């Protein structure tokens, strides 16, 4: 169930409708609805040049806030965090109501849950690392994603890369989270407040990992961290990073890069242990298998020596015998 600080807007625009900006005069022909949330509705549309995603809202302040987020993200160095902002304008609907909207890059890809189910659970670690890197940059820019969930993430590529779809819940650090979804909200699980801080996003990251591993959401049974820990510990993939996920769920990470460093150290430690175990196994094989080979070789050598000796004695005997005759 969705929980927001404002009611979901009911903006219904029929496919084929052309939206023209009041100030910039750019036109967008609506194709279909992509998503709907508390701050507005997102549509796939055709512009003069390309397919774009258009977000329309009756709340002009919400649009302004999201536009500021996208502008801020565009200044972050490295790979693009969110979709590129293309246009901001107002649309006068039916010559009466003025509705705010902005056009952004249309990201084409696959839902994270579907991708993991097709390609395998090992991809969870790849996307986890990518997501933590992106969140670290977002937090440095002074924002918290807030409504972080698989529905707001998309896998683009090749190569596969996790991208953010909707920044509607993005909140300035220190404020109250303005939009969230219960299942990924630490307040819902009784494991923290709804204050916009990095640890809020990192809790959602851990929940997303559990959902991707299980392939679905699950109901809360009131046991909080114990229930979540059971799901982690019972899954062979999640169990490998159990300490990292538990710290994130309990709000022990202050920064995304701390969680990523722990994740990398966990992988490094496990790889070392695997190498050591593999080395011990190889050592045992060297001690066992080669020994049998040595025995076989010795036996084979003795047999060959015996045969050669017999042949030499036979030849010598025949030589002596015929010489005497």
N, C-alpha and C positions, 0 to 999 in steps of 0.2 A: 504494500500500500504506500502511496506517495504522501509525504508530509511536507508542506511548504509554509512559508510565512505569508503567502498570498494565495488567493484562489486561482485555479487553472483557468486560463482565458478561453473563451469560446469564439474563435475567429474562424469562420468557415468560408473559404474561397474556392470556387469551382474551377476545375481544370480548364485551361483556355483563357482565363481572365488575364488581362494585361494590366500590370501595375506600372504606372508612370510616376517618377519622382517629381514632386512639386518644385524643387529647386534645381536639381541637376538634369531633370528631364530624361533620365535613363529609363528604358522600358524593360520589363521582365514578364514573360508569359508563363503563367503557372502551369506546371505539369502534374504534380501530385504532392500530397503532404508527406513529409519525412518524419516529423515528430511534433510532440505537443507537451508543453510544460507549464509551470506557474507563471513564467514571464512572457510567454507568447507561443506562437506556432511557427514551425520551420517548414518551408516548401521548397521543392525542387523546381527551378525555373530556367527558362532559356533567355539569355540576354542576346545582344547583337553579336557577341563574340564566342560565348561559351555557356556551358551549363553552370549554374550557380545555385547556392543555397540562400534563400531569402527568409529572414526571421522578421515576423510582423508582430507588433504588440500595441495594445491600447495604453500601456504604461510607458510613457516617453522617458521617464527617469530610469526604468529598467534597461531600455535600449541604450541610453547614454552610458550607463554603468558598464554594460557588456562591450560597447564600442571602446571604452577606455581600457578595458582588460585586453581586448584584441590588439589595440595600439601598443599597449605595454608589452605584450608578448612578442610583437613584431620587432621590438628593440632588443630582445634577448639574443645574445650571440649563440651560434650553433644551430642545430636543426630546428625547424619550425615547430613550435609547441601546439598551437591551435591553428585553425583555418585562417588563411589570409583575408584581411578586411578589404573589400572592393568598393563599397559605396554606402553612404548613410543619407537617408532622406525621409520625407513624409509623403504619404499617399492620401489624396483626397478621394475618399470612397463615396460613390454616388453623388458627387458634388456637395457632400454634406460633411461627413465626419473625417477629420484628419488623423491618420494612423501612422505611427512611426515604424520604420523598418530599416534594416541594413542588409546588404548583399555580401556574401563571403564565399570563399573558395568551396567548391563542392568536392568533398573527399569521397572517392569511390574505393570501396574495399569490402572486407568481410568482418562480421561480428567476432569478437574475441572468443566467445564460447564455442562458436561453430568452427573457428580455425583450430583451436586446441583439440577439439574432438576429432577433427580430420587428420591433423598433423602429428598429434601425440602430446602427452603431458609434459615432456621435457621442454616444450616451448614456453611453459609457464615461467620458467626461470629466465628465459631470454626477455620476455615482455616485462617481467618484474624488474629486471635490471634497467631496461629502457625507461620504464615508468618512473622509477626512482630518480634517474638522471634528469628527466623532464621536470619532475616535481621539485627537485632541488633548485633548478633555474627559476621556476615559478615562485617559490618561496623567497628566493633572493630578490626577486622583483617586487616583493611586498604583498603577494596574494596567496590565498589558500583556495584550492579548487572547490572544496565544499561538497558538491553533489557528485562525488567520484563513484562511478559504477560502470559495469560492462556496456550498458546501453549508451554511455557517453564516450566510449572508446571504440576505435575502428582499426583494423589491421590493413594497412596499405602496402604497396610494393609491387614487384620485387625490388630490393630485398624486403622481407617482412618488417614493417615498422609500425609501432603503436602510435596513433594520433588521437587528439581530442576533438570531439564533435561539437559539444555544447558547453559554453562557459557561463551559462545562466546562473549557476550557483557560486561562481567565483566571488570571494569576499576579501576585503582588505584585512590584513593581519590585525588581530586584536579585537575585531568586532564580532558580533553574533552571526553565526552561519545563517545566511538568508534563504537557502534552499537546500533541502536534503531528502534522501530516500531512506526510510526506516531501516531496512535490512543492512545498510552500509553505515549507519549512524551509530556512533559509540554511545550516545545518550540512550538510544533505544535498547542497547544491550546492558545498560547500567555500568558502563566502563569509562565514563568521562563526561565532560560538559560539551556544549555546542559552541565553544569559543573558537574563533578562526585562528588556528595555530597549526604548524606543520604536523604535529602528532595526530590531529584530527584526520588529515588526509592519509597518514600512514596506517591508521586503524582501518580505513576503508580499503587500502591496498591489501592488507592481510585478509580481509573478508573476501575480496575479489579472488585472491589466490585459492581460498577454500572453495568458492563457487566454481571456479574454472576446473579444479581437480575433481569435484563431485559432478560437474555438468549441470547443476541446478541449485536453486535456493532451498532452504530448509526452514522449518518452523522453530522459533525460540521456545525452549521449555522452561525458562526461568532460572537455569543454573549458571547463566553468564559465561565466564571464562572457562569453567569446567566443561561445558557442552562443546565450546569451540575447540578446546584442547583435545577432547576425545576425537573429534573429526580430524584434526591434524595428525594426531598420533596413530590413528588407524589407517591412514593413507600412506602408502610406501613412498610417494613423491614428496608430500608435505612433511613427512616425518624427518626427512633429511635436513630440513631447514626449520624444524620445530622451535629451537631457541629464538631464532630471528622473528618468526611470526608471533610468538608469545610476547616478546618485548614490544612489538608494534601494537598488539592488542591491548597491552597494559599501559600504553602511553609512555614508555621508557625512552623512546627516541625523541630528541629535540629537533633533529634535522634529518632530512631525507638521505643526505650523504653518509650519515652514521649508520643507517640501516643498510645502505648499499655496501659499505665497508665491511660490516658484519657478515653480510651475505657472501661477499667475495672471500673473506677469511674462512667461512664455513666450507665453501666449495674447495678452497685450497687445502684445508685440513683434511677433508674427506678424500681428496685426490691423493694426498700424501699417504693416508692410511691404506687406500686401495693399492697404491704402488708398493707399500711395505708388505701388505698381505699377499700381493701378487708376487713380490720378491721371495717371500717365505715359501710360497707354493712352488715357485720355480726351483728354489733351493732343495725342497723336498723331492721334487721330480729328478733333480740332478743326483741327489743322494740315492734315490731308489731306482729309477729307470736305467741310468747309466751303469749302475752296479750290475744289473742283470745283463746289460750289454757286454760289460767287461767279462763276466762269467762266461757268457756265450762265446765271446771272442777268444778267451783262454781255452775253452773247451774245443773250439774250432781249430785253434793253433795246435793243441796237443794231438788232436785227431789227424791233422795234416802231417805233423811230425812223425806220428806213429806209422802212417801210411807210407811216407817217404822212407822211413827206416826199414820197413818191411820190404819195400821195393829194392832198396839198396842191398839188403841181405840176400834177397832172391837173386838179384843180378850177380852179386859176388859168389853166391853158392853155385850158380850155373857156370860162371867163369872158371872157378876152381874145378868143377866136375868135368867140364869138357877139356880142360888142360891136362888133367890126369889121364884121360882116355887117349 
